Amino acid sequence: MREEYAITKFPKKGLTSGKPAQRWEEALVTGNGTIGALIYGDPLNETIILNHEKLYEPFHDSIIHNNDLFPYVNEVKALMKRGKFKDAAALFSKKSGHPLYFTDAYHPAYALNLQTNQVGEVSHYFRTVDFTSGEVSVHWQDIRGRFFKQHFSSRTHNAIIIRLSSADGAFIHAELSIDDLMPEEGVELTEISASGHDLSFTCSYEKTKKGYAGMSIVSTGEGTITAEKESLHIKGTKEITIVTRIVPLTDYAKQKDATLSRMKMELKTLASISYEELMNAHRLVHEEIYNRMTLTLGENTERRVMTEQLLAEQTGELDPHLLQKMFEMGRYVLLCSSGDYPPNLVGLWTGDWRPPWSGDFTVDANLNLAISGAAIGNMSEALESYFYLIEKIAPDWEDNAKTLYGCRGYLAGSRTDGNHNIHTHFNEDWPLGFWTAAAGWLALPFYEWYEITEDTTFFKNRVLPLMKKIALFYEDFLTETDENGKWLFIPSYSPENTPIISAEKIAAGWQEHQATINATMDIAVTKEIMTHLIKTCKELQIEEEEIPVWEALLAQLPDYMTNEDGALKEWIHEALHDRYDHRHLSHLYPVWPGDEVTPEETPEWFRAAAIALEKKERGNGSAHGVMHSGLVAARLKRVDLVEENLRWFLSSDYIYTSLVTAHNPGRRIYNVDANCSLPSLIMEMLVCSRHGFLELLPALPKALSSGSLTGMLCKGQLTLNKITWHLESKTINVTITSHKVQHVQLVYRHGIEQIAINGKEETIHPDQTEVPLFFKANERKELMLTVK
């Protein structure tokens, strides 16, 4: 076999499947953050669905705005104080001036169909994804020899590159055509055109002037290319290269012709460059980002088995092989679907127009979980895509604050398509307009990146303005107090749960409903915003006039409560009781993603949070709930609950053979937040960091008794270069670099018997669990621990 055609059946980091996809959810994925592809992998009748991160079908011909709801807020509050929660939500929804409006729907651009001639039966079939390069490959043979299809989405040239080749000199005959995948409504005009060596597709939407254009240019080393109607026919060649690009249009009529002309010129240039040269340029960028972090679980994780077999082998035990594969897949999905925007519900990929929940950015758990591993996972590119999205939509938050509550500052909507975040989710059963915590949760990744980098310019220019506007909202929103003089959060909401109300209260006219008073999450997020602003602004000696305002507001926040089980309550109200069987864990925000509740600083609330997590059930089994439960369990040092959630996830049929995850068990609803947050869970169970604090293996399941992790970023300008553990031999080796002068407390809760720092053994006292470390700027320390 010639070297240029050598394809590894089992990539070192990647997946191998033994069957083509039968539906788009099983198609293999590639992407550069902007343009992505779903590749079925059929040797003779290939379907390649193309996606672009900014293709959202407009549902409305203008931006939706709400009526002024502030005149009705006092009536809403009065109803809620009498327990008329559903009536309050119905009033708010009715007065908004419109029904529940969905965000614009993410959709595919179109599909390329590549039909190839066959001589004899197809054999020796397999398809692969190489995570380190982003290349999807398909391999097969017939009586003429071996054939390959290779695909990737170039980060350097912003195009999908496809090559079909014969390894043994056989001639290929093929037809390239387009399937528009169009729905029955929502699209005004589509055009497919074939001319010379190019095949183009254009689409204009029904509701607005927007649309998009796509073009493919075909090149061959020999043979002929003939345009016939709406397809290209290729004959007598041993290799075909196809370069494709998708471009959104803000004004279809004005931009279409010029865009197609420019694409044709640019893609012709790309088509003249060899596949290898295009791949090498792309690989330099993609591989460097992807390989900043590595994970190895166990001693023999590189099993050479097909994905179908690996998934079929799951019996409910914790499988290190699949877990490592899903960690690697999670980083791959996050990288491939982070461009200008971070991953939406489907990442970068869909084969359906109007997918569930519009395939949008849902911010009461899904997006938040998807981006959670970007910072500690050393993938600043993905984090920057998130920052771009939030900073783009944040101006709409001022509109929400003023229109809904007559407040200054920021109030985020619950869902966005990336264009706007005006709150339009009005519904008496789902009163997301009562949720005030969204902006604070969305701001947390900004602050966490500051905690990791301690970049004061970043804080002053990008974090502080965001957090000040959120604080400003609460300064105006919090106007009423309870009998103890504490702020009353009314209306309030704990996504997406309904408290239990006693029969006695219901007989008195109270209503069980999602609309509530004093949701713990709303209070926790307010507390976090004020605490972070006060602490950081004091350290930087800025905002001196605002600090007393924030301190006064913080002092009046109600304390958390426990219920009759000793669990942290989801609503800080004596009449609102916990409903444990639910997919969301909003009230455990102070544990994760926040870090207010810790065993050292708040042991009482730490125990109460642990009881709440023990009592929590799965509801409908949403994958984001499983990941969220695992992340909270890791922060609570509950190894048993971490393992339970991982075992459940790996064995409950959430994973397609493409290794993309589903929203529910039984592979129902394509959804990537579990893909992207599983690496976060792995990292959190291996390392917990706060300023001046680094804990090793806080929640490591016994089934993962050996392994290594490299390249994790920690709070306080620390890089965990590498951690290797062998708990059967009771050893942990760690290499850490501090990028500033500091003292760090190293913790291993199960006990440390011996420690050597840079080869020098230190004195350890009996039952010691902590070791103080002093770092000079940019100092690297190698630690060898013998543990109990």
C-alpha positions in Angstrom: 0.0 0.0 0.0 1.3 3.4 -0.9 2.1 5.6 2.2 -0.4 8.3 1.3 -3.3 5.8 1.4 -2.4 4.2 4.8 -5.4 4.5 7.1 -5.2 3.0 10.6 -8.1 0.8 11.3 -8.0 1.7 15.0 -6.8 5.3 15.6 -4.9 5.7 18.8 -7.5 8.3 19.9 -10.7 7.8 18.0 -13.4 5.3 17.2 -13.9 2.5 14.7 -17.3 1.3 13.6 -18.0 -1.8 11.5 -21.3 -0.6 9.9 -22.5 2.5 8.0 -25.0 4.7 9.6 -28.7 3.9 9.0 -29.9 7.2 10.3 -28.2 10.6 10.7 -27.7 10.2 14.5 -25.3 7.3 13.9 -23.3 9.3 11.3 -19.7 10.2 12.2 -19.0 13.8 12.9 -16.3 16.3 12.0 -16.2 20.0 12.4 -14.1 23.1 12.7 -16.5 25.0 14.9 -18.1 26.8 12.0 -18.8 24.1 9.4 -19.6 20.5 10.3 -20.5 17.3 8.5 -22.4 14.1 9.4 -21.0 11.3 7.4 -23.0 8.1 7.0 -20.1 6.0 5.7 -21.9 4.1 3.0 -19.2 3.0 0.5 -21.4 3.2 -2.6 -24.2 5.6 -1.7 -22.7 8.1 0.6 -24.7 10.8 2.4 -22.9 13.8 3.9 -25.1 16.2 5.8 -23.6 19.7 6.0 -24.1 22.1 8.9 -23.1 25.7 9.6 -23.2 27.0 13.2 -25.2 30.1 12.2 -28.0 28.5 10.2 -31.2 29.1 12.2 -34.5 29.1 10.5 -36.2 32.5 11.2 -39.6 32.0 12.8 -40.5 35.7 12.9 -40.1 38.6 10.5 -39.0 41.0 13.2 -37.5 40.8 16.7 -40.1 39.9 19.3 -40.6 42.3 22.2 -42.7 42.0 25.2 -45.3 44.3 26.7 -44.3 46.3 29.7 -45.0 43.9 32.6 -43.8 46.0 35.4 -47.3 47.4 36.1 -48.4 43.9 37.0 -45.5 42.8 39.2 -47.1 43.9 42.4 -50.3 41.9 41.5 -48.1 38.9 40.7 -46.4 39.2 44.1 -49.7 39.5 45.9 -51.0 36.4 44.3 -47.8 34.5 45.1 -47.9 35.5 48.8 -51.4 33.9 49.0 -50.0 30.7 47.3 -51.7 31.4 44.0 -48.6 30.5 42.1 -50.3 29.2 38.9 -52.5 32.3 38.8 -49.5 34.5 39.1 -47.7 32.7 36.3 -50.9 32.8 34.1 -51.2 36.6 34.7 -47.6 37.2 33.8 -47.9 35.1 30.7 -51.1 36.7 29.5 -49.9 40.3 30.0 -46.7 39.6 28.0 -48.7 40.2 24.8 -47.9 37.0 23.0 -47.9 33.2 23.4 -44.8 31.1 24.1 -42.4 31.9 21.2 -39.6 29.4 20.5 -36.2 30.5 19.4 -35.3 30.2 15.7 -34.6 26.6 14.9 -31.1 25.2 14.1 -31.2 23.2 10.9 -28.9 21.4 8.3 -27.8 23.2 5.2 -28.3 20.3 2.8 -26.7 16.9 2.0 -24.2 15.8 -0.5 -24.9 12.4 -2.1 -21.9 10.6 -3.6 -22.8 7.5 -5.5 -19.9 5.2 -6.5 -19.8 2.3 -9.0 -19.5 -1.2 -7.6 -17.7 -4.2 -9.0 -18.4 -7.3 -7.0 -19.4 -7.5 -3.3 -18.1 -4.9 -0.8 -15.9 -6.5 2.0 -13.4 -5.5 4.7 -15.6 -2.5 5.6 -14.9 -0.1 8.5 -15.3 3.6 9.3 -13.2 5.7 11.7 -12.9 9.0 13.4 -9.4 10.2 14.4 -10.0 12.6 17.3 -6.5 14.1 17.0 -7.0 15.2 13.4 -10.7 15.4 13.0 -10.6 13.1 10.0 -13.4 10.7 9.3 -12.4 7.8 7.1 -14.3 5.0 5.3 -12.5 1.9 4.0 -13.8 -1.0 1.9 -12.8 -3.5 -0.8 -14.3 -5.1 -3.8 -12.7 -7.4 -6.4 -10.7 -4.4 -7.8 -8.9 -3.7 -4.5 -9.1 -1.2 -1.7 -10.9 2.2 -1.6 -11.0 5.0 0.9 -13.1 8.1 1.6 -11.6 10.7 3.9 -13.3 13.8 5.2 -12.4 16.7 7.5 -13.5 20.2 8.2 -10.5 22.5 7.8 -9.7 25.0 10.6 -7.2 26.8 8.4 -9.3 27.0 5.2 -12.8 26.9 6.6 -14.0 24.2 4.2 -15.1 20.5 4.2 -12.5 18.5 2.4 -13.4 15.1 1.0 -11.2 12.6 -0.9 -12.3 9.4 -2.6 -9.4 7.3 -3.8 -8.5 3.9 -5.1 -5.4 2.4 -3.3 -4.8 -0.2 -6.0 -5.2 1.8 -9.2 -8.8 0.9 -10.1 -10.8 3.5 -11.9 -13.7 5.2 -10.1 -17.0 6.3 -11.6 -19.2 8.5 -9.4 -22.1 10.9 -9.3 -22.2 13.9 -6.9 -25.7 15.4 -6.2 -27.6 17.3 -3.6 -30.5 16.5 -1.3 -32.0 19.7 -0.1 -33.5 18.1 3.1 -36.1 20.9 2.9 -39.2 21.0 5.1 -42.7 21.7 3.7 -42.7 25.3 5.0 -40.3 27.9 6.2 -38.2 28.1 3.0 -39.1 30.5 0.1 -36.7 29.4 -2.6 -34.0 26.8 -3.1 -31.8 26.4 -6.2 -29.4 23.6 -7.2 -26.9 24.3 -10.0 -24.3 22.1 -11.6 -21.8 23.7 -14.0 -18.3 22.6 -15.1 -16.6 21.2 -11.9 -18.9 23.0 -9.4 -22.1 22.1 -7.7 -24.0 24.8 -5.7 -27.0 25.2 -3.5 -28.8 28.3 -2.3 -31.7 28.8 0.0 -33.8 31.9 1.0 -36.0 31.8 4.1 -39.7 32.6 4.1 -39.8 35.0 7.0 -36.8 37.3 6.4 -34.3 38.4 3.8 -31.8 35.9 5.1 -30.6 32.8 3.4 -27.4 30.9 2.7 -25.3 29.5 -0.1 -23.1 26.4 -0.5 -20.7 25.3 -3.1 -18.6 22.2 -3.9 -15.7 22.1 -6.4 -14.6 18.7 -7.7 -11.1 18.0 -8.9 -9.6 14.8 -10.3 -6.1 13.7 -11.4 -7.5 12.3 -14.6 -10.8 11.3 -16.3 -13.8 13.5 -17.0 -16.3 15.6 -15.0 -19.6 16.4 -16.7 -22.4 18.6 -15.4 -25.8 17.0 -16.0 -28.9 18.8 -14.7 -28.3 19.1 -11.0 -25.4 16.7 -10.5 -21.8 16.1 -11.5 -20.7 12.8 -13.2 -17.1 11.8 -12.7 -15.5 9.0 -14.8 -12.2 7.3 -15.3 -10.2 8.6 -12.3 -8.4 7.0 -9.4 -8.9 9.9 -7.1 -11.6 12.5 -6.5 -11.3 15.6 -4.2 -14.3 17.7 -3.2 -14.0 21.0 -1.4 -17.2 22.6 0.1 -18.1 25.7 1.9 -21.3 27.1 3.4 -21.9 30.9 3.8 -24.9 32.5 5.6 -26.4 35.5 3.9 -28.0 38.4 5.7 -29.6 39.6 2.4 -30.2 36.7 0.1 -31.2 38.7 -3.0 -28.3 41.1 -2.8 -25.5 38.8 -1.7 -26.2 35.4 -3.4 -24.5 36.0 -6.8 -21.4 37.7 -5.4 -21.0 35.1 -2.7 -21.2 32.2 -5.2 -18.7 33.9 -7.4 -16.3 34.5 -4.6 -16.7 31.0 -3.3 -16.0 29.5 -6.7 -12.8 31.4 -7.0 -11.6 30.6 -3.5 -12.6 26.9 -3.7 -10.9 26.4 -7.1 -7.7 27.5 -5.4 -8.2 25.1 -2.6 -9.1 22.3 -5.0 -5.7 22.7 -6.6 -3.9 21.9 -3.4 -3.3 18.3 -2.4 -5.4 16.6 0.3 -2.3 15.9 2.3 -1.2 19.6 2.3 -4.7 20.7 3.3 -4.8 18.1 6.1 -1.4 18.9 7.4 -2.2 22.6 7.7 -5.4 21.8 9.5 -3.9 19.1 11.7 -1.3 21.5 13.1 -4.0 23.6 14.6 -6.6 21.0 15.6 -4.1 18.5 17.1 -2.3 21.1 19.2 -5.5 22.1 20.9 -6.8 18.6 21.3 -3.7 17.1 22.8 -3.2 19.7 25.5 -4.9 17.2 27.8 -4.7 13.4 27.8 -6.3 10.7 30.0 -5.3 7.1 30.5 -7.5 4.9 32.6 -6.2 1.5 33.7 -3.3 -0.4 32.1 -4.9 -1.6 28.9 -7.3 1.1 27.6 -6.3 0.9 24.0 -8.6 -2.1 23.1 -8.9 -2.5 19.4 -12.7 -3.2 19.2 -15.5 -1.8 17.1 -17.7 0.8 18.7 -20.7 -1.5 18.3 -19.0 -4.2 20.3 -17.8 -1.8 23.0 -21.3 -0.5 23.6 -22.9 -4.0 23.5 -20.5 -5.2 26.2 -21.8 -2.8 28.8 -23.3 -4.7 31.7 -23.7 -2.0 34.4 -20.1 -2.3 35.7 -17.9 0.7 35.3 -15.9 0.1 32.1 -12.6 2.1 31.9 -12.3 1.5 28.2 -15.6 3.1 27.3 -15.2 5.8 29.9 -11.8 6.9 28.5 -13.2 6.7 24.9 -16.1 9.0 26.0 -13.7 11.4 27.7 -11.8 11.7 24.4 -15.0 11.9 22.4 -16.2 14.7 24.7 -13.1 16.8 24.1 -13.5 16.1 20.3 -17.1 17.2 20.3 -16.4 20.4 22.3 -13.5 21.3 20.0 -15.3 20.5 16.7 -18.4 22.5 17.7 -16.7 25.6 19.1 -16.4 28.3 16.5 -17.9 31.8 16.9 -20.5 30.0 19.1 -20.0 27.2 21.6 -22.0 23.9 21.2 -25.7 24.3 21.0 -28.0 21.4 22.1 -26.9 19.3 19.0 -23.3 20.6 19.0 -22.8 21.5 15.4 -24.8 18.7 13.8 -28.3 17.9 12.9 -30.1 16.1 10.1 -33.5 17.5 11.1 -35.2 20.9 10.4 -36.8 22.1 13.6 -35.1 19.7 16.1 -36.4 19.3 19.7 -36.2 22.6 21.6 -35.1 24.2 18.3 -31.6 22.8 18.9 -30.8 26.1 20.5 -28.7 27.2 23.5 -30.7 26.3 26.6 -29.2 27.9 29.6 -30.8 26.4 32.6 -28.4 23.5 32.5 -27.5 22.3 29.0 -25.1 25.0 27.7 -23.8 25.5 31.2 -22.8 21.9 31.4 -21.5 21.7 27.9 -19.0 24.5 28.4 -18.0 23.4 32.0 -14.8 21.6 31.0 -13.4 24.2 28.6 -11.4 26.2 31.2 -10.0 23.4 33.4 -9.6 21.3 30.2 -7.2 23.8 28.8 -9.3 24.6 25.8 -9.5 28.4 25.8 -10.7 28.4 22.2 -14.0 26.8 23.2 -14.2 29.2 26.2 -13.7 32.2 23.9 -16.6 31.0 21.7 -18.8 31.0 24.8 -17.6 34.4 25.8 -18.5 35.7 22.3 -22.0 34.3 22.5 -22.7 35.8 25.9 -21.3 39.2 25.1 -23.3 39.3 21.9 -26.6 38.6 23.5 -26.1 40.4 26.9 -27.4 43.8 25.6 -30.9 42.1 25.3 -30.7 41.4 29.0 -31.2 45.0 29.8 -34.4 44.9 27.8 -35.6 41.9 29.8 -34.8 43.5 33.2 -36.6 46.7 32.3 -39.6 45.2 30.5 -40.3 42.3 32.9 -39.5 44.0 36.3 -38.8 47.7 35.7 -35.2 47.1 36.8 -31.8 48.3 35.7 -29.1 45.8 34.9 -29.1 42.3 33.4 -31.8 39.6 33.4 -31.0 36.8 31.0 -33.6 34.8 29.0 -33.7 31.1 29.4 -33.0 30.2 25.7 -31.2 31.8 22.7 -30.4 31.1 19.1 -27.3 33.3 19.3 -29.0 36.2 17.6 -31.1 37.6 20.5 -32.0 36.7 24.1 -35.2 38.7 24.6 -37.2 36.5 27.0 -40.1 35.1 25.0 -40.7 31.9 27.0 -44.0 32.9 28.6 -46.2 30.0 29.6 -48.3 29.5 32.7 -46.9 26.0 33.2 -43.2 26.9 32.5 -42.7 30.3 34.1 -39.1 30.8 33.1 -39.6 34.6 33.3 -39.5 34.2 37.1 -36.0 32.8 37.0 -33.5 35.5 37.9 -30.4 33.3 38.3 -29.6 32.7 34.6 -27.3 35.7 34.1 -25.3 34.8 37.1 -24.8 31.2 36.1 -23.8 32.4 32.6 -21.3 34.8 34.0 -19.6 32.2 36.2 -17.3 30.8 33.4 -16.0 34.3 32.9 -15.1 34.6 36.6 -13.7 31.0 36.7 -11.3 31.9 33.9 -10.2 34.9 35.9 -9.6 32.6 38.9 -7.5 30.3 36.7 -5.5 33.0 34.9 -5.7 35.9 37.4 -5.6 38.2 34.3 -6.7 41.5 35.8 -7.1 43.1 32.4 -9.5 40.4 31.5 -11.4 40.9 34.8 -11.7 44.6 34.4 -12.6 44.6 30.8 -14.9 41.6 30.4 -15.9 40.1 33.8 -16.5 43.2 35.9 -18.9 44.9 33.5 -21.0 41.8 33.2 -21.1 41.1 36.9 -21.9 44.7 37.8 -24.9 44.7 35.5 -26.2 41.5 37.2 -25.7 43.0 40.6 -27.5 46.2 39.5 -30.6 44.1 38.6 -30.7 42.6 42.1 -30.3 46.1 43.7 -33.6 47.0 42.0 -35.4 43.6 42.1 -35.0 43.0 45.8 -37.5 45.4 47.4 -39.4 43.2 49.9 -38.3 41.4 53.0 -39.6 38.6 55.2 -40.4 38.7 58.9 -36.7 38.5 59.7 -35.7 41.4 57.5 -34.2 39.2 54.9 -34.7 39.7 51.2 -37.7 38.0 49.6 -37.1 36.6 46.2 -40.6 36.9 44.7 -41.3 35.8 42.0 -38.7 33.0 41.9 -38.1 29.7 40.1 -36.0 26.6 40.4 -35.6 25.0 37.0 -37.7 23.0 36.1 -39.1 21.6 39.3 -42.4 21.9 41.2 -42.4 21.9 45.0 -44.8 19.8 47.0 -47.4 21.6 49.0 -49.2 20.1 51.9 -52.9 19.0 51.6 -53.8 21.5 54.3 -52.3 24.4 52.2 -54.0 23.1 49.0 -57.3 23.0 50.8 -56.7 26.6 51.8 -56.3 27.5 48.1 -52.6 27.2 47.5 -51.5 25.9 44.1 -48.6 23.4 43.4 -46.7 25.0 40.5 -43.2 25.7 39.2 -43.7 29.4 40.1 -42.4 29.9 43.6 -40.9 32.1 46.3 -37.2 32.0 47.4 -35.7 29.3 45.2 -32.4 28.4 46.7 -30.6 28.7 43.4 -31.7 32.3 43.0 -30.4 33.2 46.4 -27.1 31.2 45.9 -26.4 32.9 42.5 -27.1 36.4 44.0 -24.8 35.5 46.9 -22.0 34.3 44.6 -22.2 37.5 42.4 -22.0 39.8 45.4 -19.2 37.8 47.1 -17.0 37.6 44.0 -17.5 41.3 43.3 -16.6 42.3 46.8 -13.6 40.0 47.2 -12.0 40.8 43.8 -12.7 44.5 43.8 -11.2 44.8 47.2 -8.1 42.9 46.1 -7.7 45.2 43.0 -8.7 48.3 44.9 -11.4 49.3 42.4 -15.2 50.1 42.6 -14.8 51.4 46.1 -18.1 53.3 46.0 -20.0 50.2 45.0 -18.6 47.7 47.5 -20.7 49.0 50.5 -23.9 48.6 48.3 -23.0 45.0 47.5 -22.1 44.3 51.1 -25.4 45.6 52.4 -27.3 43.6 49.8 -25.3 40.4 50.7 -25.9 40.9 54.4 -29.7 40.7 53.9 -29.8 37.5 51.9 -31.8 34.7 53.6 -29.9 31.8 55.0 -30.2 28.3 53.4 -32.6 25.9 55.0 -32.7 22.1 55.6 -35.8 20.0 55.5 -37.1 17.2 57.7 -34.6 14.8 56.2 -31.7 17.2 57.0 -31.3 17.9 53.3 -30.6 21.3 51.8 -34.0 22.6 50.7 -34.7 23.6 47.1 -37.0 26.5 48.3 -36.3 28.6 51.3 -39.9 28.7 52.4 -41.7 26.7 55.0 -44.7 25.8 52.8 -42.7 24.6 49.8 -41.4 21.1 50.2 -38.8 19.1 48.2 -39.7 17.0 45.2 -36.7 14.7 44.9 -37.6 12.8 41.7 -36.4 15.4 39.2 -33.6 15.7 36.6 -32.5 19.2 37.7 -30.3 19.9 40.7 -30.5 23.7 40.7 -30.5 24.1 44.5 -27.1 22.4 44.7 -25.6 25.3 42.8 -23.5 26.3 45.9 -21.7 22.9 45.6 -21.3 22.9 41.8 -20.7 24.9 39.7 -20.3 27.3 42.6 -17.7 26.5 45.3 -19.4 28.2 48.3 -20.2 24.9 50.1 -17.1 23.0 51.1 -16.2 20.6 54.0 -13.6 23.0 55.4 -15.6 26.2 55.4 -19.3 25.2 55.6 -19.5 21.7 57.0 -23.1 22.0 58.0 -24.3 22.9 54.5 -21.9 20.3 53.1 -23.6 17.6 55.0 -27.1 18.9 54.1 -26.1 19.0 50.4 -24.9 15.4 50.5 -28.2 14.3 52.0 -30.1 16.2 49.2 -28.0 14.5 46.6 -28.6 11.1 48.2 -32.3 11.7 48.1 -32.4 13.0 44.5 -33.8 10.8 41.9 -33.5 11.0 38.1 -36.9 12.1 36.9 -37.1 11.3 33.2 -33.4 10.3 33.2 -32.1 13.3 31.2 -28.4 12.8 30.5 -27.7 16.4 31.6 -29.1 15.4 35.0 -26.9 12.4 35.3 -23.8 14.4 34.5 -24.9 17.2 36.8 -25.4 14.7 39.7 -22.0 13.3 39.1 -20.4 16.7 39.2 -22.1 17.6 42.4 -21.1 14.2 43.8 -17.5 14.8 42.9 -17.5 18.1 44.8 -19.1 16.3 47.8 -16.4 13.6 47.7 -19.0 11.0 47.3 -17.2 8.3 45.3 -20.2 6.0 45.5 -22.5 8.5 43.8 -19.9 9.4 41.2 -19.6 5.8 40.3 -23.3 5.2 40.3 -23.9 8.0 37.8 -21.1 6.9 35.6 -22.3 3.3 35.5 -25.8 4.4 34.8 -24.8 6.7 32.0 -22.5 4.1 30.3 -25.0 1.3 30.5 -28.3 3.0 29.9 -28.2 3.3 26.1 -27.5 7.1 26.0 -24.7 6.6 23.4 -25.1 6.3 19.6 -22.6 4.3 17.6 -21.2 7.6 16.5 -20.4 8.1 20.2 -22.6 11.2 20.3 -24.9 11.2 23.2 -28.7 11.4 23.6 -30.8 13.5 25.9 -32.7 10.4 27.3 -32.0 6.7 27.7 -32.9 4.6 24.7 -31.0 7.0 22.4 -33.8 9.5 22.3 -33.0 13.0 21.1 -29.5 13.8 19.8 -27.9 16.1 22.4 -24.3 16.8 23.2 -24.3 18.3 26.7 -23.5 14.9 28.2 -20.7 14.4 25.6 -19.1 17.7 26.6 -19.6 17.6 30.3 -18.3 14.0 30.9 -14.7 15.2 30.7 -15.6 17.8 33.3 -16.8 15.1 35.6 -13.6 13.0 35.1 -11.5 16.0 35.8 -13.5 17.0 38.9 -13.2 13.5 40.4 -9.4 13.5 39.9 -8.6 17.1 41.0 -10.4 19.8 43.0 -8.9 23.2 43.1 -9.6 26.5 44.8 -7.3 29.5 45.4 -4.3 28.1 47.4 -5.9 24.6 47.6 -5.3 21.5 45.5 -7.0 18.2 46.3 -5.9 14.9 44.7 -8.4 12.2 43.7 -11.3 13.6 45.7 -13.9 11.1 44.3 -12.1 8.4 42.4 -14.1 5.1 41.9 -12.3 1.9 42.9 -12.7 0.5 39.4 -10.4 3.2 38.2 -7.5 2.4 40.5 -4.8 3.4 38.1 -4.3 5.9 35.4 -2.9 9.3 34.5 -4.1 12.8 33.4 -2.1 15.6 31.8 -2.6 19.2 31.1 -5.3 20.3 33.5 -5.6 24.0 34.5 -6.4 24.8 38.1 -7.5 27.9 40.0 -4.7 30.2 41.2 -2.4 30.0 38.2 -1.6 26.4 38.6 -1.1 23.9 35.9 -1.4 20.2 36.7 1.2 19.0 34.2 0.6 15.4 35.2 -1.0 13.1 37.8 -0.4 9.4 37.8 -2.0 7.1 40.3 -1.6 3.4 41.2 -3.8 2.9 44.3 -3.0 -0.8 44.5 0.6 0.1 45.1 -0.6 3.2 47.1 1.3 5.7 45.0 0.4 9.1 43.4 2.9 11.0 41.4 2.1 14.7 40.6 3.9 17.4 38.6 2.6 20.9 39.2 3.7 24.3 37.9 2.8 27.5 39.6 2.9 30.6 37.5 3.2 32.9 40.5 4.7 33.0 44.0 2.3 31.3 46.3 1.5 28.9 49.1 -0.6 25.9 48.2 -2.2 23.3 50.5 -2.0 19.9 48.9 -4.7 17.5 50.1 -5.3 13.8 49.9 -8.1 13.0 52.4 -7.4 9.3 52.8 -4.0 9.9 54.4 -0.4 10.4 53.3 2.3 8.2 54.6 5.3 9.6 52.6 6.0 12.4 50.3 9.0 13.4 48.3 9.2 16.8 46.7 11.7 17.1 43.7 13.3 13.9 45.0 13.7 15.1 48.6 11.7 13.2 51.2 9.7 15.3 53.6 8.6 14.5 57.2 5.0 13.3 57.5 3.1 13.1 60.7 0.7 10.2 61.5 -2.7 10.6 59.8 -1.6 13.7 57.9 -3.9 14.5 55.0 -2.4 17.9 53.9 1.0 19.1 52.8 1.9 22.8 52.5 3.8 23.7 49.4 5.6 27.0 48.6 6.1 27.9 44.9 8.3 30.5 43.3 7.1 32.1 40.1 7.0 29.5 37.3 8.4 26.8 39.5 7.6 23.2 38.7 7.5 20.6 41.5 7.5 16.9 41.1 5.7 15.1 44.0 5.9 11.4 44.8 3.3 10.4 47.4 2.8 7.1 49.2 -0.8 7.1 50.5 -3.0 5.0 52.7 
